[in-house]
Amino acid sequence: MTMKSLGKGRLGMAALIAIAVFLLLLATASDIGLTWDEPAYIAAAELYTDWYGKVFAQPTEAFDEKVVTSHWKANKEHPPLDKIWSGMVWTVARNFTDDLTAHRMGNMLLVAALAALLYLLVSDAYGQVAGFVAIAALLTMPRFFFHSRLSALDVPAAVSVFIVTFVFWKTKDKSHWGWDLLLGLVWGLALATKINAVFVPVTLGIWWLIFRRRARLIVRMIVMGVAGFLVFVLSWPWLYVKPVKHFIDYILFVTTKHWPIGQYYLGQFFMPPPWHFGFVMIWAVLPLSLTILYFVGIFRAGTGKHDSGLGWLLFLSALTPILAISTGKSMVYDNERLMMASFPFLAGLAGSGFGWIVSGLEKLSTRWGKPGVFPIGLAILAALAFVPQLVTMGRLYPHYLSYYGEGVGGLAGATHLGLETTYWCETALLQTSE
């Protein structure tokens, strides 16, 4: 079999994965009622879509300041790209499904694309088994699976960050200036999705310092920064009106002027929580088996020689959102939501770790001259990795925001530790309304 046919085979498998993931999300989306943030994003998506309709029908009127303001003031706290995308998908999907599912469908398509890209990235470096396990790991992270079916920004932000990292990795050895512009385009689109993407150059810069100190690559990242900022500005018609004021207002909102959202953590209310909050919550909300596997993947990264540093790129990309929360400078703390960008990279590390264990098992079965040991061992490993959380997910379905991993004793253990916040949130809302 030629390399060309192998490449086509992987692309075909990635496409099948994307279709399967989308169908899974679509089949289960209607089991989730309307969530807290969705109405704001849904209203904005419809207004933004309506504005683009005016651009094609009445372009002169569409760019009038009053018209721009009336359409783009909605949810101006966040960049528009995912709401534009969701609105476009909604205009088509509402013809054959209910309105809420139609609004969620755009994000489900993004998660399907994420699954395909994650498979390609991991399988190319670590093998088919690792690629499949990475997808399974992502979809059996109950909280990620829950958020992946919502009309909200947390998972799209995670998808956009992963896409930038994927493009960086796949083009790092290519010298044509067109790849510089492509990286700038995807980073700009990520910035236009949510502010989380601002940390991506930091992650890439640290990786560059460790593994690839070449001038050409740093030039690429500089071009990425300039081109990305331009794409970000052009994507947001709200900035066309009073651009300096609106841009400053946005920067202030995401830094110092955001309304404070505190955190119930370890039995107390914090604003901000301690530095270890992000690390503890990642431990608490992920299945213990996947936590073990991603630690194995981190250990496998080693010096980075066997995979050209991909394991380290996955690790740094997973670590950055957690460290950003740990600074204590944010005005917003909402459990795992703001660390959602870590999850696909942790899934990739889990796939790498699983693949490494399986590779060792295969070598042992060959050395012992007992080939039958390998499939039995593989089945046992897969069961240990996924059965515990699948059982719990079946029991909790569809209330996956109540999921806590075995590392904290599940939901009962999380309640005992003061991590479960459902009662507090309802009480706080009642007190606020009074």
KEKOLNU-642334 format. One record per residue (C-alpha): residue number from 0; x, y, z. Coordinates in steps of 0.02 Angstrom, whole numbers, padded with zeros to 5 digits. Example, Ala and Ser with C-alpha at 12.3 -4.5 7.8 and 13.67 -1.06 7.14 Angstrom:
<pts>
n | x | y | z
0 | 00615 | -00225 | 00390 $
1 | 00684 | -00053 | 00357 $
</pts>
This chain:
<pts>
n | x | y | z
0 | 00000 | 00000 | 00000 $
1 | 00073 | 00169 | -00051 $
2 | 00090 | 00323 | 00059 $
3 | -00035 | 00410 | -00054 $
4 | -00167 | 00276 | -00026 $
5 | -00130 | 00277 | 00161 $
6 | -00158 | 00465 | 00162 $
7 | -00323 | 00446 | 00071 $
8 | -00372 | 00309 | 00193 $
9 | -00341 | 00421 | 00343 $
10 | -00438 | 00563 | 00264 $
11 | -00582 | 00447 | 00227 $
12 | -00580 | 00382 | 00405 $
13 | -00575 | 00562 | 00471 $
14 | -00728 | 00602 | 00366 $
15 | -00820 | 00450 | 00434 $
16 | -00774 | 00500 | 00611 $
17 | -00841 | 00676 | 00582 $
18 | -01006 | 00608 | 00515 $
19 | -01026 | 00484 | 00658 $
20 | -00988 | 00616 | 00791 $
21 | -01109 | 00740 | 00714 $
22 | -01248 | 00611 | 00709 $
23 | -01215 | 00563 | 00890 $
24 | -01223 | 00744 | 00947 $
25 | -01378 | 00778 | 00842 $
26 | -01468 | 00625 | 00910 $
27 | -01441 | 00678 | 01091 $
28 | -01450 | 00869 | 01081 $
29 | -01638 | 00880 | 01106 $
30 | -01623 | 00793 | 01275 $
31 | -01545 | 00951 | 01347 $
32 | -01660 | 01095 | 01391 $
33 | -01619 | 01277 | 01360 $
34 | -01464 | 01323 | 01462 $
35 | -01417 | 01485 | 01549 $
36 | -01309 | 01571 | 01417 $
37 | -01394 | 01510 | 01259 $
38 | -01533 | 01642 | 01242 $
39 | -01406 | 01784 | 01227 $
40 | -01307 | 01694 | 01092 $
41 | -01463 | 01638 | 01000 $
42 | -01533 | 01815 | 00994 $
43 | -01366 | 01882 | 00933 $
44 | -01352 | 01746 | 00799 $
45 | -01521 | 01792 | 00728 $
46 | -01483 | 01978 | 00726 $
47 | -01313 | 01954 | 00646 $
48 | -01387 | 01842 | 00513 $
49 | -01522 | 01970 | 00478 $
50 | -01388 | 02105 | 00455 $
51 | -01296 | 02002 | 00325 $
52 | -01460 | 01983 | 00234 $
53 | -01471 | 02173 | 00228 $
54 | -01293 | 02183 | 00161 $
55 | -01345 | 02084 | 00007 $
56 | -01515 | 02166 | -00012 $
57 | -01479 | 02347 | 00040 $
58 | -01290 | 02368 | 00063 $
59 | -01294 | 02558 | 00085 $
60 | -01426 | 02549 | 00222 $
61 | -01343 | 02401 | 00306 $
62 | -01185 | 02501 | 00346 $
63 | -01281 | 02647 | 00419 $
64 | -01225 | 02676 | 00599 $
65 | -01399 | 02652 | 00671 $
66 | -01426 | 02490 | 00577 $
67 | -01256 | 02420 | 00627 $
68 | -01286 | 02469 | 00808 $
69 | -01460 | 02393 | 00814 $
70 | -01397 | 02226 | 00751 $
71 | -01223 | 02212 | 00827 $
72 | -01252 | 02283 | 01000 $
73 | -01325 | 02116 | 01051 $
74 | -01196 | 02016 | 01148 $
75 | -01059 | 02139 | 01101 $
76 | -00962 | 02073 | 01252 $
77 | -00895 | 01932 | 01143 $
78 | -00830 | 01924 | 00964 $
79 | -00956 | 01871 | 00833 $
80 | -00887 | 01728 | 00728 $
81 | -00969 | 01579 | 00810 $
82 | -01135 | 01672 | 00821 $
83 | -01122 | 01716 | 00636 $
84 | -01084 | 01534 | 00594 $
85 | -01224 | 01469 | 00706 $
86 | -01346 | 01592 | 00631 $
87 | -01301 | 01538 | 00454 $
88 | -01326 | 01355 | 00496 $
89 | -01487 | 01397 | 00588 $
90 | -01563 | 01480 | 00435 $
91 | -01548 | 01314 | 00343 $
92 | -01572 | 01189 | 00484 $
93 | -01732 | 01267 | 00553 $
94 | -01821 | 01204 | 00397 $
95 | -01804 | 01023 | 00452 $
96 | -01780 | 01025 | 00642 $
97 | -01839 | 01119 | 00795 $
98 | -01774 | 01295 | 00824 $
99 | -01661 | 01259 | 00973 $
100 | -01577 | 01110 | 00889 $
101 | -01554 | 01216 | 00732 $
102 | -01463 | 01348 | 00834 $
103 | -01352 | 01216 | 00912 $
104 | -01313 | 01127 | 00749 $
105 | -01173 | 01244 | 00696 $
106 | -01073 | 01203 | 00852 $
107 | -01108 | 01017 | 00830 $
108 | -01030 | 01029 | 00657 $
109 | -00878 | 01113 | 00733 $
110 | -00856 | 00973 | 00859 $
111 | -00871 | 00846 | 00719 $
112 | -00731 | 00936 | 00627 $
113 | -00629 | 00940 | 00788 $
114 | -00646 | 00752 | 00806 $
115 | -00583 | 00726 | 00628 $
116 | -00433 | 00841 | 00653 $
117 | -00390 | 00764 | 00821 $
118 | -00391 | 00592 | 00741 $
119 | -00277 | 00650 | 00600 $
120 | -00154 | 00736 | 00716 $
121 | -00139 | 00592 | 00839 $
122 | -00146 | 00447 | 00716 $
123 | -00014 | 00524 | 00603 $
124 | 00108 | 00534 | 00749 $
125 | 00061 | 00387 | 00861 $
126 | -00039 | 00265 | 00755 $
127 | -00220 | 00219 | 00719 $
128 | -00258 | 00149 | 00891 $
129 | -00200 | 00310 | 00974 $
130 | -00304 | 00412 | 00853 $
131 | -00464 | 00315 | 00889 $
132 | -00433 | 00319 | 01076 $
133 | -00408 | 00508 | 01071 $
134 | -00581 | 00528 | 00995 $
135 | -00658 | 00407 | 01119 $
136 | -00572 | 00500 | 01261 $
137 | -00641 | 00667 | 01204 $
138 | -00819 | 00603 | 01188 $
139 | -00814 | 00513 | 01357 $
140 | -00763 | 00671 | 01448 $
141 | -00942 | 00698 | 01509 $
142 | -00932 | 00886 | 01532 $
143 | -00856 | 00914 | 01361 $
144 | -00989 | 00803 | 01283 $
145 | -01124 | 00905 | 01370 $
146 | -01057 | 01073 | 01312 $
147 | -01025 | 01010 | 01135 $
148 | -01212 | 01013 | 01101 $
149 | -01249 | 01190 | 01158 $
150 | -01267 | 01356 | 01069 $
151 | -01130 | 01433 | 01175 $
152 | -00950 | 01491 | 01153 $
153 | -00844 | 01379 | 01264 $
154 | -00827 | 01229 | 01149 $
155 | -00812 | 01334 | 00988 $
156 | -00669 | 01426 | 01075 $
157 | -00587 | 01259 | 01111 $
158 | -00612 | 01203 | 00930 $
159 | -00537 | 01363 | 00861 $
160 | -00384 | 01351 | 00974 $
161 | -00357 | 01171 | 00920 $
162 | -00371 | 01217 | 00736 $
163 | -00237 | 01351 | 00754 $
164 | -00123 | 01226 | 00840 $
165 | -00159 | 01094 | 00708 $
166 | -00117 | 01214 | 00565 $
167 | 00042 | 01271 | 00654 $
168 | 00100 | 01092 | 00676 $
169 | 00060 | 01037 | 00499 $
170 | 00144 | 01188 | 00418 $
171 | 00293 | 01213 | 00534 $
172 | 00415 | 01141 | 00407 $
173 | 00341 | 01229 | 00255 $
174 | 00426 | 01388 | 00198 $
175 | 00305 | 01471 | 00078 $
176 | 00234 | 01638 | 00140 $
177 | 00059 | 01575 | 00101 $
178 | 00068 | 01463 | 00254 $
179 | 00107 | 01617 | 00359 $
180 | -00052 | 01698 | 00299 $
181 | -00152 | 01539 | 00327 $
182 | -00094 | 01530 | 00507 $
183 | -00138 | 01714 | 00529 $
184 | -00309 | 01684 | 00455 $
185 | -00353 | 01540 | 00571 $
186 | -00285 | 01631 | 00724 $
187 | -00385 | 01785 | 00677 $
188 | -00541 | 01678 | 00661 $
189 | -00502 | 01602 | 00831 $
190 | -00488 | 01776 | 00907 $
191 | -00654 | 01818 | 00825 $
192 | -00730 | 01668 | 00915 $
193 | -00675 | 01707 | 01094 $
194 | -00534 | 01793 | 01186 $
195 | -00459 | 01625 | 01240 $
196 | -00361 | 01620 | 01076 $
197 | -00250 | 01763 | 01136 $
198 | -00149 | 01634 | 01234 $
199 | -00107 | 01526 | 01082 $
200 | 00047 | 01628 | 01029 $
201 | 00116 | 01609 | 01206 $
202 | 00101 | 01420 | 01194 $
203 | 00176 | 01414 | 01020 $
204 | 00316 | 01532 | 01072 $
205 | 00366 | 01422 | 01219 $
206 | 00364 | 01268 | 01107 $
207 | 00471 | 01363 | 00980 $
208 | 00599 | 01406 | 01113 $
209 | 00614 | 01224 | 01166 $
210 | 00607 | 01131 | 01001 $
211 | 00623 | 01238 | 00845 $
212 | 00725 | 01397 | 00867 $
213 | 00724 | 01442 | 00683 $
214 | 00705 | 01621 | 00623 $
215 | 00585 | 01570 | 00485 $
216 | 00461 | 01501 | 00611 $
217 | 00466 | 01655 | 00722 $
218 | 00435 | 01762 | 00567 $
219 | 00282 | 01653 | 00534 $
220 | 00216 | 01688 | 00708 $
221 | 00244 | 01875 | 00686 $
222 | 00147 | 01871 | 00523 $
223 | 00016 | 01768 | 00613 $
224 | -00003 | 01906 | 00742 $
225 | -00022 | 02048 | 00617 $
226 | -00134 | 01955 | 00496 $
227 | -00236 | 01881 | 00637 $
228 | -00274 | 02050 | 00714 $
229 | -00332 | 02116 | 00545 $
230 | -00445 | 01965 | 00519 $
231 | -00516 | 01989 | 00694 $
232 | -00560 | 02172 | 00661 $
233 | -00633 | 02139 | 00489 $
234 | -00742 | 01998 | 00555 $
235 | -00832 | 02109 | 00681 $
236 | -00947 | 02243 | 00606 $
237 | -00974 | 02312 | 00782 $
238 | -00798 | 02383 | 00766 $
239 | -00841 | 02473 | 00605 $
240 | -00937 | 02601 | 00709 $
241 | -00830 | 02701 | 00832 $
242 | -00691 | 02573 | 00812 $
243 | -00570 | 02642 | 00942 $
244 | -00703 | 02661 | 01077 $
245 | -00783 | 02493 | 01045 $
246 | -00615 | 02403 | 01039 $
247 | -00560 | 02483 | 01203 $
248 | -00728 | 02440 | 01282 $
249 | -00705 | 02259 | 01229 $
250 | -00527 | 02249 | 01298 $
251 | -00583 | 02325 | 01463 $
252 | -00729 | 02205 | 01474 $
253 | -00622 | 02050 | 01453 $
254 | -00489 | 02114 | 01574 $
255 | -00547 | 02228 | 01716 $
256 | -00728 | 02279 | 01683 $
257 | -00813 | 02110 | 01670 $
258 | -00947 | 02085 | 01801 $
259 | -00875 | 01969 | 01934 $
260 | -00928 | 01786 | 01933 $
261 | -00861 | 01702 | 02088 $
262 | -00833 | 01518 | 02121 $
263 | -00897 | 01396 | 02251 $
264 | -00745 | 01288 | 02284 $
265 | -00697 | 01169 | 02425 $
266 | -00846 | 01224 | 02527 $
267 | -00814 | 01411 | 02514 $
268 | -00857 | 01555 | 02398 $
269 | -00703 | 01633 | 02317 $
270 | -00668 | 01782 | 02206 $
271 | -00540 | 01740 | 02144 $
272 | -00514 | 01559 | 02199 $
273 | -00340 | 01495 | 02249 $
274 | -00207 | 01461 | 02118 $
275 | -00239 | 01274 | 02125 $
276 | -00423 | 01289 | 02076 $
277 | -00395 | 01249 | 01891 $
278 | -00286 | 01098 | 01925 $
279 | -00406 | 01027 | 02054 $
280 | -00558 | 01051 | 01942 $
281 | -00475 | 00967 | 01793 $
282 | -00435 | 00821 | 01908 $
283 | -00612 | 00822 | 01977 $
284 | -00715 | 00828 | 01817 $
285 | -00618 | 00705 | 01709 $
286 | -00631 | 00515 | 01722 $
287 | -00486 | 00443 | 01822 $
288 | -00441 | 00320 | 01683 $
289 | -00419 | 00462 | 01558 $
290 | -00319 | 00561 | 01685 $
291 | -00199 | 00413 | 01703 $
292 | -00187 | 00396 | 01515 $
293 | -00147 | 00579 | 01484 $
294 | -00014 | 00573 | 01619 $
295 | 00060 | 00423 | 01527 $
296 | 00054 | 00528 | 01369 $
297 | 00145 | 00670 | 01456 $
298 | 00277 | 00548 | 01518 $
299 | 00293 | 00477 | 01343 $
300 | 00329 | 00652 | 01275 $
301 | 00500 | 00638 | 01357 $
302 | 00632 | 00734 | 01261 $
303 | 00518 | 00750 | 01110 $
304 | 00638 | 00661 | 00994 $
305 | 00522 | 00519 | 00945 $
306 | 00379 | 00635 | 00892 $
307 | 00471 | 00798 | 00852 $
308 | 00395 | 00878 | 01006 $
309 | 00210 | 00848 | 00969 $
310 | 00181 | 00776 | 01142 $
311 | 00252 | 00934 | 01218 $
312 | 00144 | 01042 | 01107 $
313 | -00009 | 00947 | 01166 $
314 | 00047 | 00963 | 01347 $
315 | 00085 | 01149 | 01337 $
316 | -00079 | 01182 | 01246 $
317 | -00175 | 01089 | 01382 $
318 | -00080 | 01178 | 01522 $
319 | -00097 | 01357 | 01460 $
320 | -00285 | 01381 | 01494 $
321 | -00264 | 01309 | 01669 $
322 | -00117 | 01424 | 01706 $
323 | -00216 | 01573 | 01642 $
324 | -00351 | 01537 | 01772 $
325 | -00219 | 01507 | 01907 $
326 | -00155 | 01686 | 01898 $
327 | -00307 | 01747 | 01995 $
328 | -00327 | 01895 | 01877 $
329 | -00488 | 01842 | 01792 $
330 | -00657 | 01911 | 01845 $
331 | -00745 | 01752 | 01788 $
332 | -00737 | 01578 | 01865 $
333 | -00862 | 01448 | 01810 $
334 | -00794 | 01275 | 01847 $
335 | -00719 | 01191 | 01694 $
336 | -00799 | 01302 | 01561 $
337 | -00654 | 01424 | 01544 $
338 | -00532 | 01278 | 01533 $
339 | -00628 | 01189 | 01395 $
340 | -00485 | 01223 | 01273 $
341 | -00378 | 01101 | 01373 $
342 | -00492 | 00952 | 01343 $
343 | -00451 | 00909 | 01160 $
344 | -00264 | 00916 | 01198 $
345 | -00285 | 00806 | 01352 $
346 | -00382 | 00685 | 01243 $
347 | -00237 | 00684 | 01120 $
348 | -00115 | 00646 | 01261 $
349 | -00230 | 00507 | 01323 $
350 | -00229 | 00432 | 01148 $
351 | -00039 | 00443 | 01144 $
352 | -00027 | 00361 | 01315 $
353 | -00146 | 00220 | 01269 $
354 | -00053 | 00190 | 01106 $
355 | 00112 | 00177 | 01198 $
356 | 00043 | 00049 | 01321 $
357 | -00032 | -00053 | 01179 $
358 | 00131 | -00047 | 01084 $
359 | 00221 | -00116 | 01236 $
360 | 00090 | -00251 | 01257 $
361 | 00109 | -00303 | 01075 $
362 | 00297 | -00317 | 01093 $
363 | 00278 | -00423 | 01250 $
364 | 00154 | -00542 | 01167 $
365 | 00274 | -00563 | 01020 $
366 | 00423 | -00591 | 01134 $
367 | 00326 | -00722 | 01234 $
368 | 00270 | -00807 | 01074 $
369 | 00088 | -00791 | 01128 $
370 | -00001 | -00681 | 01000 $
371 | -00169 | -00717 | 01080 $
372 | -00117 | -00615 | 01232 $
373 | -00121 | -00454 | 01132 $
374 | -00307 | -00445 | 01082 $
375 | -00359 | -00500 | 01258 $
376 | -00247 | -00369 | 01337 $
377 | -00310 | -00236 | 01216 $
378 | -00490 | -00275 | 01260 $
379 | -00452 | -00267 | 01447 $
380 | -00361 | -00100 | 01428 $
381 | -00504 | -00027 | 01327 $
382 | -00630 | -00084 | 01457 $
383 | -00527 | -00008 | 01599 $
384 | -00510 | 00154 | 01503 $
385 | -00692 | 00181 | 01455 $
386 | -00817 | 00069 | 01543 $
387 | -00817 | 00162 | 01712 $
388 | -00865 | 00331 | 01640 $
389 | -00984 | 00255 | 01513 $
390 | -01079 | 00170 | 01654 $
391 | -01087 | 00333 | 01751 $
392 | -01137 | 00431 | 01595 $
393 | -01279 | 00309 | 01566 $
394 | -01337 | 00331 | 01745 $
395 | -01327 | 00523 | 01742 $
396 | -01390 | 00551 | 01565 $
397 | -01415 | 00688 | 01510 $
398 | -01361 | 00784 | 01666 $
399 | -01174 | 00779 | 01635 $
400 | -01134 | 00939 | 01729 $
401 | -01163 | 00832 | 01883 $
402 | -01020 | 00717 | 01831 $
403 | -00866 | 00705 | 01940 $
404 | -00728 | 00579 | 01916 $
405 | -00674 | 00434 | 02023 $
406 | -00526 | 00537 | 02083 $
407 | -00642 | 00635 | 02197 $
408 | -00765 | 00495 | 02232 $
409 | -00895 | 00542 | 02101 $
410 | -01040 | 00658 | 02134 $
411 | -01056 | 00605 | 02316 $
412 | -00872 | 00637 | 02347 $
413 | -00878 | 00805 | 02259 $
414 | -01025 | 00858 | 02368 $
415 | -00929 | 00805 | 02523 $
416 | -00776 | 00904 | 02467 $
417 | -00880 | 01059 | 02431 $
418 | -00862 | 01053 | 02241 $
419 | -01044 | 01025 | 02194 $
420 | -01125 | 01195 | 02164 $
421 | -01304 | 01162 | 02107 $
422 | -01387 | 01206 | 02272 $
423 | -01277 | 01359 | 02298 $
424 | -01314 | 01428 | 02125 $
425 | -01502 | 01413 | 02149 $
426 | -01489 | 01494 | 02321 $
427 | -01380 | 01636 | 02257 $
428 | -01502 | 01673 | 02116 $
429 | -01648 | 01679 | 02237 $
430 | -01553 | 01797 | 02352 $
431 | -01504 | 01908 | 02205 $
432 | -01682 | 01920 | 02142 $
433 | -01743 | 01967 | 02315 $
</pts>
